[in-house]
């Protein structure tokens, strides 16, 4: 389940939103927003801290610490409950629409009595927002896009949220008497970017104890259905989890069946039929006699069909079957292949962990090299200066002497509206690498955005384009640019495109990775970490890279340092 930090972060952010909606002091709103981020990124489990320990978290003062303590003691925060009572639930729902902030949500409710997403969509289509201050044609268009984005995500959750829950369930069920094997399957095993429900598979000759343990989990809100071999629950967070218990002898067939997408499974069953066989979750059988051929392992099932084992992240029917039949499946990049992380932040800008803490955490991951890439000065709220950046460089050099891991000093530049970046060539020459990202002016036209990104890539000091489409899953739509032109330019200029591992980004997404790879683009799988607790997010970037068919040769931070340094020179002398 989610860490206590995540639960409290959500509550503090909700408090900030409700304060903003109800006209609270802007400074107080920002205070709670900062506290929410700090709590979410704090390295320790805050449930283990006393009030003094809570106040030791950056941006958490006495009043906020008291509210957190109240939540742990009573399960709720009275001040938050009071605000919830003042602001209708429908107005709070409006604030979840991308491109619609708390103040606009309150104005819609106060002036037009709009208190639901559907009412807002209807009002826009009926022209009822015309003349309302701050709601021009472009704003209406952005709100409708936001509603569409929110409805697309529906009840789906981020990959990281589903993974945390699934791993906890698997751990608990594995410990049950008689459980021979247990794993999660479905879209989660394929590492899709969002998950609708979780599929858990267990192997046992005694299903009953496992079903009892499953329905008795502390976070079960409702048992939706219970049978001898399948049970479905809904958790207190609203996520559906389905458990299937199969005989140990058919584990491999069941895991194969419940992992693949519908389209992938149709293809494998078609291959079976052409061979006079029948494939199901119970095994691979002779069609006429019903005799079982293989069922114990996935490898046996695929092998008997004339295929090599296909990695779960590829099982989407996007060419993997034909590639397998022709011996052309890629050897996918794996977590163990990554030698370092090339995009991370510290408290020098908007990070939540110090330089020393981030470096120590990276060393624990046994990286060969590690880059610190704090923001550059054109993002004014970060208050970066040349002097601050140079001091950090000296600190990094001192830390480099304390271990074998090579420390790279980089920066994340802001790509301005014309494609320029923060510093000139002389200052940029001092960095080991430069990530450049679009952080502002997301609403440029497709042609303008295409020129903007290509111009940045043509800068000889820009090595990586960070989170290239700028999307946030369920929160912000991707920017629009001509992908063929940008991917061609990335290959031509020797600029890597990032696979950002942060769970609400996963940017580039898998389909775009496949597209870019065909252009000869290289990639950097990075975390964009702002805290030590974010560094493990790299697993989600690797999963996304695998879904995009990347090998370690495609990923620059899977390369030895000498090869990486050559790439980072980007043709400069």
Secondary structure, 3 states (H helix, E strand, C coil): CCCHHHHHHHHHHHHHHHHHHCCCCHHHHHHHHHHHHHHHHCCCCHHHCCHHHHHCCCCCCHHHHHHHHHHHHHCCCHHHHHHHHHCCHHHHHHCCCCCCCHHHHHHHHHHHCCCCHHHHHHHHHCCCCCCCCCCCHHHHHHHHHHHHHHHHHCCCEEHHHHHHHHHHHHHHHHCCCCCCEEEECHHHHCCCCEECEEEEEEECCCHHHHHHHHHCCCCEEEEEEECCCEEEEEECCCCEEEEEEECHHHHHHHHHHHHCCHHHHHHHHHHHHHCCEEEECCEEEECCCCCEEECCCHHHHHHHCCCCCCCHHHCCCCCHHHHHHCCCCCCECCHHHCCEECCECCCCCCCCCCHHHHHHHHHHCCCCEEEEEEECCCCHHHCCCHHHHHHHHHHHHHHHCCCCCEEEEEEEEECCCCCCCCCCHHHHCCCCEEEEECCCCCCCCHHHHHHHHHHHHCCCCCCEECCCCCCECCCECCCCCCHHHHHHHHHHHCCEEEEECCCCCCECCHHHHHHHHHCCCCEEEECCECCHHHHHHHHHHHHHHHHCCCEHHHEHHHCCHHHHHHHHHCCCC
